Amino acid sequence: MEPSTAPPPALAGDDSSPSASRTGAPPSDPSSAPEAGGVERLTLAVEGMHCGACVASAERALARVEGVQDVSVSLPSEQATVRFAPGSVTSEALVEALEGVGYSGRVMADDTAAAQEEVRDAERDEEARTLFRKFKVGAVLSVPILLLGHHEWVPFLDGVDHGTMRLLWALTGVLTLPIMVWVGGQFFTGAWAALKHGRSNMDPLVALGTGSAFLYSVMAVAAPGLFPEGTAHPFFEAAAVIITLVVLGQALEARARGSTSRALRSLMDLRPETARVLRDGSEVEIPASEVRVDDLLVVRPGERVPVDGILESGASAVDESMVTGESIPVEKTGGDEVVGGTINRSGSFRMRATRVGAETVLSRIVQLVREAQGSKPPIQRLVDKVSGVFVPVAVTIAVIAFGVWLWVGPEPSLNYAVVVAVSVLVIACPCALGLATPISVMISVGKAAEAGILIRNGEALQQARRLDTVILDKTGTVTRGQPELTDAIDRDGNPSDRILTLAGAAEVGSEHPLGQAVVKAARDRGLGLEDASSFETRGGKGVVAQVGGRRILVGTPTLLSEEGVDPEPLRAGWDRLSGEGKTPAMVAVEGQAEGLLALADQEKEDSAAAVARLERLGLRVVMLTGDNERTARAVADRVGIREVHAGVLPDGKDEVVARIQSEGGRVAMVGDGINDAPALARADVGIAIGGGTDVAMETSDITLMGGSLHGVADAVELSRAAVRNMKQNLFGAFIYNTAAIPVAAGVLYPVLGVLLNPMIAGAAMAFSSVTVVTNANRLRRWNPPERAGRDVVAPG
């Protein structure tokens, strides 16, 4: 067994965790949650955001609250995660800060997150339905407005006199009014709120563009004499069609964004609504939320386990795929841990509740996924800076373009100036920029959670793509993490249950992991073990026991020699087993060397395939262990690892990581999160690998809920697909805005005679966001390959 210097892993929210002891007191706000390092976290649902500029505005408002240390606002998830020193910030202050810039916020407490998420889902669905209703009304009204605005398209209207034409234009103004007031009214109220609170977003751009076109058109129809001759031409159709198309884009975006939270909702749906509790000897069905620690529960076949606990009686096969990503049910008997939300596939059992409510593994997974979906990768930082100044820059460009066209444009220059200004204002909305990376992060993190991979934040998701070296701890990572009997042979090398029976009886009183492994192997084979009448351990050498009147020695050659037994008859077998990387033990009975046992921490069944897969991904695979060189090399050879560092203590692992990084390597450290803590912290990406409930969620960048190394390859593949998708989205969004604005301003007109129609500008703006969301949704096609080392082509 490898040395362990770090404390056992602490799950988020565990009262025994280091973070709890450091704070010394409960969180100052009942809705906040403690984190490592004496920092509290609070999540807010934010309403009223529409684009990247909104995100920047909300973040600035929250960051200005005294005591706030870090803020991350996500447009797709419509939430803000705020971190602050304990007792320095209240939820009321944060909500007030949001309201001060025109947004509404409400606290998402961990214990009511599921109910709040359901409310938000209903609100999103209603928003999408409302937007689609508005679009339908706008579309119906826009058809006659468009035809009357371009009467030359209608044969029987072509050639009508000017007086009749003015009446038709007036009719288009009347038809446009409902579109301005009801279909697009939110843009004008949003623009007023933005101006009142000194912030910028897409609303002022749409309102200024369409409002200018509408007012210009009203004046052109009502008082044509105020305009130079030949310029009094209305643009009602531009205002109507732009608003209708923008609303359509918002409706499609709302529907698509609603689907991005599918993974989180599916996790929440795993929580059972009811539980059967034993009260006074009778089963009572109560809401699962009312289960308390130490309650005795009954779980029947086909039911979900209500909360986390310990199985006390009965046995079953439990489907833990929601935790580990592995589809094969796990056999559970008395004393085994069971996780809330998993499915009891066979027998009934009774369990004692140990964690309930927000403290269960499932609740903490949901919280971790929610936070990760709302986090930002480093690539988003530039986007946030650009979005924060984009609207003022766009307005400035529109004003300059209007002046230039009015001054040097062809006649009627006023008409051209209005068209150009409206086109610039409408096409410049930074909606796509605000969604480009967060939507990819949200979907990727959700897909990872479905595969049993918990990604802590957007930075970890982005960093995993850049890795070139994966360092694997041996014990519990490459191997199963517990010794198992591999050989029980007599002095002639033949398998012998007699030797195992004698050794097992001698080791019954042992607390050493190797001794316990011998006892377990004997009992698994159904061998009867006598009670030892005496038992003593010889530190580092073995045990001496008296069983059935016989003196039995189990241990090293040194132990046998000290007890007057010649170990040489067993020396050849000892050397052979040691050469295979196993831990041998000699067995002597009544002064005679009788046989050998061998134990080994066996490698996991799929470790070799996973290592081969990592190498096919172009990664250098290194194994670290505190074991001796011979044992380490034997394990490495069996799983296909060429580079091995043996005899390395925990601080030495940290030094190996640092040395590879100093050589230019980008390193992932994969360990159990306990004795590998220094190296996990040092690595570019720390990956904790666990066995379901016993996993250190708080000590790693990425947590693999299952024990398979394939999860490392899955995380790297998903990271590469996600970052590729983000870059595609950002390229499309930046190209759209940087190329579209100059075209809308008319730079191509002098050369090609091309001028962008405001209606086309509106359509382009509306569908840029839809394109980004649609491209991000291609990540839904990513699925981890079958556990056979087979590669898959990731989307993107």
N, C-alpha and C positions, 0 to 999 in steps of 0.2 A: 504494500500500500504506500502511496506517495504522501510525503509530509504535508500537513495542513496548518497554515499559520493564520488564516483569515477566519473570522467568525462565520457561522452558518448564514446562508443567504436570507435576507429579509424581504419579504414580499411587501409591495406597496400597501400602506395602511396598517401594517402589523404593529401593534403597540410595543412589541419588543424590538423593533427595528432601531438602528442607530439614530435615524432621523428623529424618532420619537423621543429618545432620551436626550438628544441635543437640545431640542426646543424647550424641554423642561415643563411644558404646559400645553394644554390643548390649543388648537388653532384659535386665533382671535375671532374668527368669523365662522359660525357653524357650517357654512356652505363651502369653506375653503378646505384644502387638503394639504397635509404636510408632505414635504419632499426631503430627499437627502440634502445635507448641507445647510439645514436650518432655514429653508425657504418654503413658503407656502404658495399653493397654486389655486387659482380660481378660474372657472370656465364660465363665460357669458354667451348667451345667444344674442346675436346682434341683428336687428331688423332695420331695413331701409337702405342696405348697400346694393349698388348696381354695377360697379366697375372698379378697376384698379385704383382710381383716384379716391373712391370711397374708402377703400381699405387703408390707404395711406393716411387719410384724414382721421379715421377711427383710431389707428395706431398712435398718431401724434397726440390725440386727445387723451388716450389712456396713459401714454408714457409721461404726460405732464403731471399726473397725479403723484403727489409726494409719497415716496416710499416704494414706488413701482420700480422693479429692477429689469424686467423683460416683458415684452408684449409681442404676441403673434396673432394676427387677425387673418382669417381665411374667408375668401369670398364664396367658394363652393359649399363649405360647411356652414357658413353664416355664423361663425362663432369666434370668440376671442379668448385666448389663454393668457392669463396675467400671472406673473410671479413677483413676489414681494417678500420683504422681511417680516417675520412673525409680528403681528400686532400693529403693523405700520399702516395698513390699508383696510378699509371696510368695503363691502360690496356696494353699499349705498353710494360711496364716493365714486366708484367706477361707473355705476349706472348714471349718476349725475354728469360725469364727464362725457359719456356718450350722448346723453340728451342735450348737452351743451353745444354739440355740433350737429344736432338734428337727427340723431339715430336713437332708437329705443333698445334697451338691453334688459335682460333678466338672467338671474343666476341659474346655472344648471348644476344643482347639487347632485353628488354621486348617488345618494339614496333614492332620488326621485328622477334619475336620468331617463329611465325607460319610459315613464309616463310623459315626461317633457318631450322626449323624442317623438313619441306618438302624436302629441299635439302639434309639434313642428311639421311632421310629415303631413298631417291633415291640412295645416295652413299652406304648405307648399302646393299640395294638390288643388286646394281651393284657388290659390293664386294662379296656377296654370289654367284652370277652367275659366276663371274670370278674364284672363288675358286672351284666351281663345275666343270667348264671347265678344270681347271688344274687337278683336281682329275681324270676326265675321261681319259685325256691323260696319266697321270701317271699309271692308272690302266691298260690301253691297253699295255703300254710298260713293266709294271712289270710282266705280265704273262710270256712272253718269257724269261725275265731276271731270273725269279724265276725258270723256268724249266731248263734253261741252267746252272744255278748255282747249281742245284741239279739234275745233269744228271742221277743219279741212279733212279730217278722217271720216266724217259723216257726209255722204253724198247730198242729202236733202238740206243740210245746213250750210254747205259750201256756197259762198256768194251772197249770203244774207246781208242786209244793210247794217250800218254801224249801230244804229239805234236798237235794232233787234239783238245785235250781238251783245250790247251792253246789258240788256235785260237777261240774256242767257248767262252772262258772266255773274250778274247779281244772283241768279238762281244757284250757280255753283258756290257762291259765297255762303248762301243759306244752307246748302247741303254740307258745306265744309264745317260749319259751326259745331254740329254735334261731334264731329271727329276731334276738333280742337278741345271741346269742353269735356266730353265723356271718354272717348277712346284714348285721347292723349293728355287728359287733364292732369295725370300724375306727373308728367314731365314739368308742367308749369308750377304746380305746388312744390315739387321737389327742387326746382330751380330757385324758387323764392326762399325755401328753407335753407338751401345751400348758401345763397347770398347773405341771408340774415345771420348765418352762423360763421360766415367768413371761410367757407370751404368750397372746393370745386369738384365736380363729378360730371357724368354724362348728361344730367338733366339740364344744366344751363346751356349746353351745346345744342341739344335737340330743341329746347324751348326757344333759344335765341334764333336758331336757324328757321324753324317753322313759323315762329311768331313773327319774325321779320317779313317772311314771305307772305303771311296772311295779312298783316297790317298794310304792307305795300300794295297788295291786291285790293283791299278795301278802299284805300285812297285812290287807286287807279280807276276803280269803277265809280266811286262816289264823287270824286273831284278830279277828273282827268286834266282840267286846266292847270293844275298845279305842277304838272310834269311837262318837260320839253316835248315838243310835237313828235308823235310816233313812239313814245316810250311808255304810254299809259296802258300797259298790257299786264293783266293779273297773273298770279302764279298760285291760284287756289289748288290746282291739281298737284303741284309740288308739295305743298304743306300736307294735303290729305294723304297722298300716297306714301310720303316719307313716314308720317306717324303710323299709318297702318302697317307698313313693312317693319318698322322698328318694334311695334307691339308683337307682330308675328315672331320676330326673332327672339324677343323676350319670352314669349310663350313656349317656343321650342326649346330655348335654353332652360327654362324653369322645369320643363318635363324631363330633359336630359339630366339636369343637375339633381333632380329628385331621385333618379336611379343610381347616382353615384354613392348614395348612402345605403345601398342595398346590403352590402356586407355587414355594416354596423347593425342594421335592423335585424338581419338574420341571426346575428349573435344574440341580440336582445330577445329574440323570439325563442331562444333555447331555454330561457328561464321559466321553470314551471310556475303555474299560477297557484296551485294548491299543494298541500303536503298532508300525509297521514301521521299524526303524532299520537304516541301512547300516553294517555292520561288516566291514572287510576286503573290501569289494566285494560282499558278500552281504547280502540282506535277512534280518533277524532280528526275529521278533515277540516283543516284551517287554511287560510291564505298563506302562501309560502313566505310572504313578507312578515308574518307574525311568528315564525319559527325563531326560537332563542337558543343560544349556546347551551349545550348539555341536554337538549331535548332528545328523546328517543323516538326515532322515526321508523316507519315501515315502508319499504319500497317493493312493489310487486312487479312481475315480469311485464315488459313493454312500457313501463313508466320512466320518466326522467327523475334523476336524483334531485331532490329539492334544494339542498345546500351542501356545502363541503362537510365531510365528517369521517368517522372511523367505523368500519363495518364490525359489528359486535357479534352477530350470529347469522347463520345461513351462508350461502355461497352463490356466486353468479358470474356470468360473463358480461362485462360492462363495455359498451361501445364508447370509447374515449376519443373518437375522431375529431370532435369539436375542440379538443384540447391539443392533441398531438398531431392531427392530420393523418394518423394511421387508421386504416379501416378495420383491421383485425381486432375483435373484442379481446379485452384483457380479463383473465380469470382473477376473481377476487374472493378472498376468504377472510376469516376473523383476523382483525388487526390491520387489515389493509386500508389505505386511504381511498375515499371515493370523492369525486368532484361534482359539484352542483351543475346540472344541465346535461350530464352524460346520461346514456340510456341503459337501463337494466334489461339485458336481452334474454335472460333465462330465469333462474330461481329467485324466489323472494328472499329478502334479508332485512335485518334490523341494523340501524346505524345510529351513532351518537353524533349530533351536530357539533362541529368545532368552529366553523366560520359561517356567518350569516350576513345577509344584506350586502352592503357595499364592500365587505371584507372577503367575500368568496372569490375564488380564482376567476370565475367567469365575469364577475363584476369588474374586477381589476383589469382583465383583458379588454373588456368593453371600454373602460376608461382610457387604457393605454392606446387602443386603436383610435378613439375619438381625438385624443391629443395629437397623435401622429398625423391624422388626417388634416388637422388644423395647423400643423407646423409648416415651415417653409425651408426648402433647400437653399444652399448658398447662391445658386443660380438666380434665385428670385430677388436678391437684394438690389441688383441693377434695375430690374423691372420696377420695383417699388419706387426707386428714386425717379425713374422716368415718368411713371404714372402720376407721381405727386406734383409734377410741374407741367404735365401734358396739356391739361385744359387751358390754363392761362396762355401757354405758347400757341395753342390752336386758335384761341380768340384773337391773339395778336396777329397771327398770320392771316386770319380772315379779314381783319380790319385793314391790314396793309394791302391785301389783294383787292379789296373793295376800292381803296383809294387809287391804286395803280390803274385798275380797269376804268374807273370813272374818269381818270385824268388822261390816259393815253389809249384807252380801248376804242374799238370801232363803234360807230353808231348803231343802234341806240346804246350808248355806253352805260347809262344807268341800269338798263335791263341786264346787260352783261355783268355789271358789277354786282347786282343783287344775286344773280344766278351763281356767280363764283363764290361769293361770301357764304351763301346758304350751303353750297356743296362742301366747302371747307369745314364749316361748323358741324355739319351732319356726319361727314365721313371720318372726322377726327376723334370720335368717341372711343376711349381706350378700354372698351369692354373686353376685347379679346386678350389684351395684355394682362388684365387682372385675372383672367382664368387660365392662362397658358400653362403655368406650372402647378398651381394648387389643385387643379382638376386631375392632373396626372398623379400627383402625390396621393390624393384622396382615393382614387381607384386602385393604385398600386398597393397601398397599405391595406386596403380591404381585401384584395386578392391574396396578399401575403398572410393575413390573419386566417383566411379560409384554409390555407395550407399549413397552419400551425407555426407560422413565422411572425413574430411580433417585432415590428420595426419601430424604434422609439421616436424618430423624428425624420423630417425631410433631409437633414444633413446626412444621417446614416444611410438613407436610401440613395443619395447621390454619391457618397463616398465609396460604397460597396462596388460601384462600377469601376473605380480606378484601381482596385486591388491587383497586385501582382504576386503576392506571397500569402499563403495561408499556413499559420502555425497551429498545429494540433497538440493539445495535451494528450498524453497516452491514456491515463487511467480515467475511465468514465466517458471518454470522448471517442478514442479509437477502439478502446475495449469496453467491456460491460461495467467495469468499476467495482467488481466484487470477485474474489477468488472462487474458483470452482475446481472440484476434483477431476483430474484428467486421467490419472493412472493409479491402480492399486495392484501391485505385482509381488510375487514371491521372489526368493533369492535366485530362482532360475529364469526370471523374467516373464512368468506366466501370470495372467490375470487371476486375482485371488480375492474372493469375498471374505475369506478368513482374515486376511491381513487388514481389510477395511473394518471388519467387525471388531477386532482387537483394538485398533487405533481409535475407532469411533467411541468405544467404551471408555478408553483412557482420556479422551478429549471432552467428554460430556460436561465436565466442570470448567472447561476453558472459556475465557472471554476474548481470546485472540481471534481475529477474523479467519485465520487459516484453520485453527482448531474448530471453529464453528462450521466452516465449510466441510470439514471431514465428517462431523456429526450429521450435517444435513444430507450429505451424499449417502451415508449409511442408512439413514431413515428413509430417504427417497427410494432406496432399493428394497425396503421392507426388512432390513436386517435387525434382529433383536439385539439391543445393547444392554449389557449388565451394568449395574451401578458399581462405581468404583468405591472401595472401602477407604482408600486414601488417595490424595491428589496433591501434587506440588509442581509449580512451574520453576524452570531454571531460565532466568532472564536471557533472552536472545539465543537460547540453545534448544529448548523444547520442554516436554513435560515428563514426569515420572508418576505412574499410577499403579495402584494395586487393584486388580480386577479378578474376582473368582479365585483368589489365592495365588495369582500369577503376577509377577512384577513386569510391567510393560513400560518400555521407553519409546517415545516418539519425538524425533528431533534430528539434530545435526550429528555428523561423525564425532565432533568434539564431545557431545553429550554421551555418546556410547563409550568413547574412550575413557572419560572420567568415571563412568560407572562400571569399568572393567570389562566392557564388551568390545570384541574386535570388529571394527566396521569394514575391514577390507573386503569381505565377501560381497558387500553391496557397493563397493567403490565404482566399479565399471558402470553399473546401472545409474548410480548417482551422477557420474560425469555425463552420461548420455542424456539424461533428463535435463540437466542443467544446460547442456548445449542446445537443447530445443527451446530454451527460454522459459522453462518451467521452474517452480520452486519445489525441490524434492525434500522428503523427510524419511529418515530411516526408522524402521520399526524393529525393536528387539523384544524378545519374550524369554524370561527366565535365563538371561545371560547369553542368549544366542541371537545373532542378527538374522531376522526372519524374512524381511521384505521391505518394499519401498512404496511410498505414496508420492504423487506429484500433483501439485496444484498450479493453476495459472489463472490470471485475469484474461479470459478469452476475448479475442477481438469480436466485435459485433458482426453479425452475419453479412451486412451490406457495406462494411467499412472498405473492403478492397474495391468494390464497384464504385463507391463514392469517391475514393481517392483517384481512381482512373478517370472519373468524370471531371473532377477538379483540374486534373492535368490537361484534359482535352479542352478545357476552357482557357488554357494558357497560363495556369497558375502554378507557381512553385510551391510544393507541399513539403513542410518541415514538421518533424515530430519532436516534442520536448518531453522529458520524463525524469523523475528522480530515481528511477530504477538503474541497475547496473547496465553496462554496455551490452553484455551478452543477451540479457533478457530483452532489452529495448530493440536490439538488432533483429532478434528472432521475430518479434511482433511486426516490426517494420517490413521485414522481408515477406511475411505472409500477406500483408495488405498492400504492398507495392510502393512503400515510401523509401526513397533513396537517401534523404538527408535526415540524420538523427543526431540529437544532442542528449546524451544520457548523463545521469548523475547531477541533474540540474535542480537546485532548490528554487522555491518561489521567487526570491529576489534575483536569482540567476536567470529565470525565465524572462523577467523584466529586462535584464541586460541583453539577452539574445534579441528580443524585439527591438530594443534601442539600437543595437549594432546593425541589424538589417535595415532599419530606417536610415541610419547614418550613411549607408551605402546606396541610398536612393530608393529603397524598397518601400512599397505601400502595403502595410501589413494588416492582416486580420488575425487576431488571436482567438482561438476557439477552445473554451474550457468549461469547467462545471460551475464557474462563478464563485468558487470557495477558495481553494488554495491557488487559484490562478488570478486572483483579484489584481495584484500589481501589474501583471502583463496585460490583462484585459483593459485596464485603465490606460496603459501606455500605447497600445495599438491604435492604428488609424480607425479601425472598426473592431470593437470588442463583441464577440459572439458567445453568449452563454448557452450551453446545450444542457437540457434537463430531461427529466422523465415525467413530465406532466405537472403535478402539483408542487414538487420540490424543485422550483426553478427560480433563479435569482433575477426577477424582473427588473430590479432597481440597479443592477450592477453592470449592465451591458447596453450596447447600442442596438443590438439585435438579439432576440431571445428565440431559441428553437424549442418549442414546447415538446416535441418528440425527441428521441435520442439518436436519430439517424443523421449521419454526416451528409446525406443527400440534401438536407435542409440548407447547408452552407452553399452548395452549388445552386439550389433553387433561389436563394437570396441574391446571389451574384447575377444569375440570369435575369431575375426580375428587375434588379437595379439597372442592368444594362438596357433592358427594354424600356423601363420607365424614363431614364435620362434621355434615351434616343427619342422617345415620344415628346418629352418636354422641349427638346431642341427643335423638333419639327413644329410644335405649337408656337414657340417663341419666334422661330424664323418666319412662319406665316404671319404672326401678329405684327412683328416689326416691319417686315416687307410691306404688309398691307398698309400700315400707317405711314411709313416713310415714303413709299411710292405713291400712295393714293392722295395724300395731301398736296404734293406739288401738281399732280394731274388735275385735282379739283381746283387748284389755284389758277390753272390755265397755262402752265409753262409749255404745253405742247401746241397750244393754239397758233403761235406765230410760225411754227414749222410745219405742222400737219393739219392745222385748222380744226383740231379736236378740242371740244369743250365738254366737260363731264356734266351730264344732266343731273340735277339734284335728286331726282327720283332714283336714278341708278346709284347715286351716292348713298341714299338711304337703304337701298337693298343690299349694297355691299357691306355697309356697317352692320346691318341686322344679321346677315348671314356669316360674318366673320366669326362671331362668338359661337354660332351653331357649328361652324366648321371645326373650331378648336375643341369643343365638347365632344363632337362626333369622333374626331381623331383620338382623343383621350380614351374614349369608350372602347377603342380597339384593344386596349390593355385587358379588357375583360376576357379576351380569348386566351390569355396566358393561363396555363395550368402546369403544375409540376409534372415532369415525366414519370412514367412508371418506375418503381424502385428497381431498375435493372441496369443502371448506368447509361441508359439510352438518352441521347440528346434530343431536344426539341428546338424548333425555330420559334423564337419569341416574337410576338407581334411588334410592329413599330419599325 
